[in-house]
Amino acid sequence: MSSSEAMEAKITEADKLVKSNPQQAEQVYKSLLEGKAANDDQLRHQESALVKLGQLYQDSNNAQGLAELVTTSRAFMSSTAKAKTAKLSKFIPSLPEFIENIAWARAERRVFLRQNLEARLVGVYLDGEKYRPALALIESLLTELRRLDDKLVLAEVHLLESRVFRGIGNMPKRTDVCTRRRKRNYCPPTFKPNLTYRVESYMPRRRLQDCTFENLSSRDDPKALTALKQPEDVTSLLSIKLALKFAQLRDVESMRAVALAHQNRNLAEFEAALRDYKQELSLDPTIRSHLAALYDTLLEQNLLRLIEPYACVQLEHIAQGVGQSRATVEKKLSQMISTRSFTACSTKETAG
């Protein structure tokens, strides 16, 4: 048996041990990384062992092992094709390691690795809600990626850009980024569902949502449940065979409750749904922002329903009718008058 065949056999052995004995699998992968590859086949097996070892550390939440792996593997990466080292960026666990390894990649002129590291760093900034440095890094990356025409990383950075705009509350720009990206000649299939989910309003066209959910669910993507969180479409989406396993989850029940309140134009039912399903409805920032807009719409509809039959009405009566404080009702009515949702004026009673 040649040395290359022996290495391949060891990788197969380690793959089988990953679930039953991860410690032994780790030792096998490490043994494959010892020494310098004599030919291309051995180098390819070492690349595979390095990536699989990183995946093992990631699956076992071994942050220290990941950090050490990335640092100690630099010498190996220096002898590897520059484009191939980019895949290793997904195993870097924290901000200090990102910054340190980006500096190393820049010094070594590892363009593909640096770009992937910077794209991942944007994700780290987003998780920490550091939108300003994330946006600055995105602008730098987009300029470079457009020049290099790296379509895959460009699509990923556009998706990150849409998340930044959502985080800072600039919804028009977020929608514009997603729409332009989705209409490009090339968009990876794995990105399309995320772009569809972000570009559509909270009550999107059913066919797009069907495609989004089916795409995610067929790949067992955890985001499939997110695609079901569409109040007006949740009933029709649940008719899809792939959706049956989600039917009894509280996340889906919360959408049914919101949909019913919206259908009945009942603000009290909507507030009850927000209370009963507080955890399910507050975790997703996209849902949270749209629920705020939906609440505002329902309040406006309820106010119009109460005041339209009258020529003159007291604020206390309206506040009691919608179950809100007088200050909230007065503020909303003033806003509606200024936006010409209806024609009216507010006067104060004086003692006669």
N, C-alpha and C positions, 0 to 999 in steps of 0.2 A: 504494500500500500504506500503510495506516494505521500509526501508531507502535506500536500494540498488536500488529498482525500482524507487524511487523518484529521486535519483541522475541520473539515466539513462534518466528519463523524462526531467530533467533539461538540460542535455547534448543535447538531441534532440531539445529542445526549443532553446538553444543557437545556435545550428547549423543552424537553420532556420533564426535566427536574424543576422547572420554574414554579409550578403549582405545588408539587409534592414536597420539594426540598429546595427552597429558594437560596439558602445559604450555600449549598453545594453547587447550585447553578451559577452563583456569583463567582465562586472559586474557579469553575471551569472557564467562564468567560474571561476572567482575569488572566488565567494561564495562557489563553490564546493571544493576549495582548503583549505578552513578554517576548522580547527579542524583535529583531527587524525582519520584515518580510523579504523573502528572496526573489519573489516573482509577483506578477500581477494577481494571480489566483490567491496567493497567501494574503496579499494586501486586501483583496476583496473580502476574504473571510475575516480578517481583523476589523475591517470597517463594520461588517455585520455584527461581530461580537461586541464592538464598542457601542453601537446603537442599541442592541438588545440589553446590554448591561445597564445603559442609561434608562431604558424602559422599565427594567426590573427595579431600579432604585426609585423611579417615579411612582410605580404601582404600589410600592411598599412605603411610600412617603419618607424615604431616606434622604432628607435634604443635605445632610453632611456628606453622604456618599456621592450624591450628585455633584456637589461643589468640588469635592476632591477629584472626581472623575474628569470633570471639565478642565480643571487646572493641570492635572497630571497627563492628560491626553494631548496637550498642546504640541509636544514634540512629535507625536504620531501624526497629528493633523497637519503639521508642516510638511510631511512627506506624502500627503494625500491630495488628490485632485481638489482644487479649490471649490468647485461647484458642489462636490460631495460632502464637504464639511458643514454646509449650511443646515443639513438635517439635524445636526447635533445641537443646534441652538434651542430646540424645544425642551431640552433637559436641564437648562440652567434655571435654578430655583428662585433666586432672589435678586433684589436691586443691586447690591454691591457686586455680586458676581457678574451681572449683566454689564455694568459700567467697566469693570476690570477687563472682561473678555472682549468688549467692543474696542477698547483701547488696544488690546493685543491684536485683534483682527485687523484694525486699521494699520498698525505698525507692520504687520505681515502682508499687507495688501490683499487680504482675503475679502474681496468685495461681496461675494454672495453670502458668506458667513456674517459679515458685518451688517448687511442689509436685513438678513433674517433676525439677527440679534436686536437690531434697532426696532424692527416691527414688533418683536416680542416685548421689548422694553416699553413701547407705547401701551401694550396691553397691561403691563404692570402699573404704569402711571394711571391708566383708566381705573383699575381695581382700587387704587388709592385716591381716586377722584382728583388727581393732579392734572387738570385739563390744560393749563397753559403750557407746561413743558411737553405734554403729549402733542398738542397742536403744532408747536414749533418743530418738533421732531418729524411729524407727519409732513409738514410743508417741505422740509429738507429732503425727506425720502421721496416724495412725489416728484420733485424736480429731477432727481437722479434717476428714478425708475422710468420716467417718461423718456428720458434720453437713452436709456439702455433697452427700453421696450421689454422689460421683464413683466409679462402679463400676469403671471400667477401671484407674485408678491404685490404687484400693483393692485390687483383685485382685493387682496387681503388688507392692504393699507387703506383703500377706499372704505372698506367695511369698518375698520377702526375709526376712520375719520367721521363716519356717520354716528358712531357711538359717542365720540367727543362732542359733536354738535347737539346730540340728544342730551348729554350730560350738562352742557351749559345752557340748554333751553332754546337753542336756535333751531326750531323744527323746520322752517322753510329750507335752510341749507342742508339739513340732514336728509330731507326728502329729495332735494335736488341731487345730492351725491349718489343716493341709492338708485334714483331713476336713471341717471346718466350711466352708472356702472352696469345696471341690468341691461341697458340697450346696447352696450358695447359688443363688438364682434366676438370677443372671448370673455366668458365668465365661467369659472369652474363650477361644475354641477353642485359641489358641496357648499358653495357660497350663495347660490341662487335662492334657496329657501330663506336664508337670513336676510338677504336683500329684499325679498318679497315681503317678509314679515315687517321689516322696518319701513318700507316705502309706502305701504298701504295705510289708510286711515284705520281707526279702530273698528269700523264696520266695512271691511273690504269686499271686493267682488268675490262671489262664492267660488268661481272656478279657480281663481288664483290661490285661494286658501286651500281648496281641495288638493291642488298640485303641491303646494308647500307642505301640507301635512303628510301626504302620501310619500313624498320624496324623503322627508325626515324619518318617518316611521319605518319605511322599508329598510333603512340603514340602522335601525335601532338607536337613532340619535335621541339623547335626552330632551332636545329642544322640540321634539314632536308634541309633547304636552303643551309647550308654549304656543304652538300653532293652533291648538284647540281653544285657546283663550280668546274667543271672538264671540261676544254675547249674541248678536243677531244670527250668527252662523253656526253656533255650537250644536243645535239640534240636527241640522242637515249634515254637519261634519261627522256626527256620531253615527250616521247611517252607513258610513264607510266601514267595511269589515275590520280594517286595521285599527279602528278607533274603539272597538268594543271593550278592549281591556282597560280603557281609561274612563269608561262611563260612570263608575261609582266613586271616582276620586273626588275629594272636596274641591280641588282646583276647578274641575268641570262643573260641579254643583254650584260653585260661586258664580260662574258665568251664566248658568241658567237663572239664578236669582237676579242678577243684574239685568239680564235680557227681559225677564218678566216685569221688573220695575220700569224699565225703559218703554216696554210695550204698553203698560198701563199709565204711563206718564205720572207715576206716583212717587213723589219725593220721599215719603215716609218709608215705602218699601225699599227704595234705593239705600236710604240711610241704615235700615235694618240689615240689608245685605252687607253693607260695609262693616257693620258691627259684628255680625255673625261669622263673616269670613275675613276678618281683619288680616290674619297672617297670610292667607292665600292671595289676597288682593293688594298687599303692600310690598311684597318682595320684588316684583318685576317693575323696574322704573318706567318702562314703556306703558304698562297697564296702569300704573299709578298716575302718570301724566294724563292719560286718556280718561281715566275715571274722574279726575278733577274737572276736565272739560265737559264730561257727560253730566256731572253734578250741576255745573253751571247752567247747562242747557235745560235740564229738568227743572231747576229753580225758576228759570226764565219762563218756561212753558206753564208752570203752575201759577206763577204770578199773572201772566196774561189771561189764563183761564178764569182767575178770580176777579180781575179788574175790568175785563172787557164788557160785562153786562151793565156796569155802573157809569154814571157821569161823574160822580164824586164818591170817594170811599176813604175811610179812616185807615191809617197805617196799622193801628192795633188790630183791626179786624183782618187785614191781609196777613199780618204776621201770625195771628192765631190760625188762620186757614192753611198756611204752609208749614206751620210748626217751627218757625224761625224767630229769632229776636227782632225787635223793631229796628235796631241799628243795622242788622244784616239786610233786612228788606228795604230799608230806606237807601242804603248804599247801592243795592242792586237796581232799584227803580231809577235812581239818579243816573246810573250807568246806561240803563236801557233808554232813558229819555235822551241822553247825549248821543247815543248811537242811532236814534230815530227808530227804535224797535216799536215804539208807539208814541203818539202825541199826547202830552199831558204837562201839567205843571204842579209843583209842590207848594202848598201854602201852610202857614201856621195859624191855628185858631187863636183869637185874642178874646180876652174877657170883655163882655159888653156891659 
